Amino acid sequence: MGDPRIRLSEPTLGEEEVEAVSRAVRDGHLVFGPDLPAFEAAMAEAVGATGALAVITGTAALHLGLLVAGVAPGDELWVSDLTFIASLNAATYCGARVTLVDSEPRSWNLDPNLVIEELARRANAGEAMPKAIMPVHLLGHPANLEPMLVALHEHNVAIIEDAAEALGSRWVGGALDGTVPGTVGDIGIYSFNFNKPISTGGGGMLVARDEETLARARHLGSQAKIPDTDYRHDAVGYNYRLSNIAAALGMVQMQRLPHLIERRREIAARYRDALTDLGLTGGPDEPWARRSGWLSTVRFHDGATRNAVRQALGEQGIETRPIWPPMRIQAPYAQLPVLGGDVAVGIGATVMCLPCSAHLTGAQQDEVIAIVRTVVERG
């Protein structure tokens, strides 16, 4: 089977992006240059953070975030069970002991009640608390953080938000009204991978609650080189800096962000409206949240139907993918302890992601919808 005719999720690029990258090349600003600090400043302003650090991937941002939050070998870290494996890999880089947290049925994000209950149980039993928690804002839908913030703060549990998929989303109503995922905890991270709503080809961003933490992350991400010295280093560092040429692309993409997010939300809503009479549900869209619409999903009645639909779409050159399996059934992490039941397992077995690039045409989406309907109605 060749390249798909209709891809799952790809960047929407135009001549402005071409010109920005060409200008950076002409000016010799490939690695260092004015676009990088400008991109960081634009990102900080967009999410309401005091500052931001651009790095080569979202995974690199997670790794740095955990390090500057003080997560050390042997420390316990709670992480969403239903997530992309990068969340767990970054924790493993730090030597953390991970406990997985099952999903809540409605938002698919980690269940706040499980967190609150386990913190209370440990407090009553005199058991140690986790060093930190990493809630993942799955598919760009904000996690239900508000109910557990008091308990996390009371027990001094650091919060590192994996908002890799959530740029363009926010909470609606309540104490977090208008707040952007990634800015509630001590540290938040975002991704600009090729399939995200805005892309730098590959890239990520870290935001922190205070300038000192951000400066520490910047230092470690630049090989821990002491400024104004001839290659003197005071710690084990990492080569995680984003290039200026990637930032030039990101600056133009940031300007498109509102349109790209709105377009992806429109595509998701159209899938939902077209398939609801079949008893199929789309991705979470809770009234207390405005999701980014990063990926459009549909939940089938069973895994067999999902797989049959995927095969039919693939035969027509239409790219899809299942949502990732929960971490508890991934080979490297199958032995990890889990808080909760099997909600994440059920979601992972029945959900599929449909094409949702911002430039997806109405005719292309009609084709996807028609194939889904045919397979499901045929049974």
C-alpha positions, 0 to 999 in steps of 0.5 A: 500500500502506497502513501495515503491519499488522505492523511490523518493529521499533517501541518497546514503550511503556506508561502509565509512559512516558506518565506520565513524559513528562507529568510532565516537561511539567507540571513545565516540564522539556522541555529541561533537568531532572532526568531527563537526568542521571539517564538518563546515570547509569543508562546508565553503570551499565548498561554499566559505564562511568565516565560517559555523555553523552546526545545527539540521535542515535547519529550525533551521538554518533559525530561527537562521539566521532571529534572527541574521539578526535582524528580530523581531516581527512586522518586514516585511519579503518578502518570496517566495510564492512557497516553502516548509512551513519551510520557512514560519514557521521560519519567524513565529517563529520570529513574522515577518509579511510575504508578499509572492512574486510570482514566475517568469515563467522560474526559478519558483523562486521569480520574481525579477521584482516584488521585484524591482517594489514594492521597487520603488513604496514604495520609491516613496510613502514614505512607509516603506521598508521590514526588509528583504527578503528570496529568496528560491532557489527552487529545487536547481535552483539558484534564479535570484538574480542579477537583484534585488541586487542593489535595495535591498542594496539601501533600506537596505533590509537584504537578508537571502537565503534559499538554503536548496535545492541548495547545489551543484548549482551555478550561471553561467555568469554575476556578480555572475558567479561561486558564490554559492547560500547561499553566496550572501546575509547576511546569507544563510542556507542549509539542510541535511535532509534525502532526500537531495543530501547529508544527515546527517539524519537530519541537516542544516548549516548556513553561514554568511557574517561576523564572528560576525554574525556567532558567534552570531548565534552559541551562540544563537544555544547553549542555549545562554550559556556564555562561561566558566561559570557555566550555565550562559545565557545572552539571550533566546537560542535554543538547535540547535547544530548538534551532532558529530555523524551526522557530521561524516556522513556528512563529508563522504557525503561531499566527495561524493557531486560532484558525487552525484550532477552530477548523479542527474543532469544526471537523470533529463536530461534523464527524460527531453529527454525521455518526451519532445516529449509528450510536457512535460517539466522538471524543470527549467534549465536556462543558467545563472545557474547550478542547483543541480538537487536535485529533478527531476520534470516534468510539465504536461498540467493539474492537472488531468493528473499529478494525474493520472500519480501519481496514476499509478506509486504508484500502481507499488510501485513507490514513487512520490509527487506533488511539494508543493502548494504555501504558499498562499493556505496553511491553516496557511498562506492563508491570507498573502498578495501576490506580483504578480499574480498566476504563483506559483499557476499554477506551484503548480497545474501541477508539480510532482517530480519523483524518482531521488536518485543518485543510481537509476538504468537505469532500474528503471528509464526506468520503471518510464518513461514507465509508465508516457508515457503510461498514458499521451499517453492514455490521 
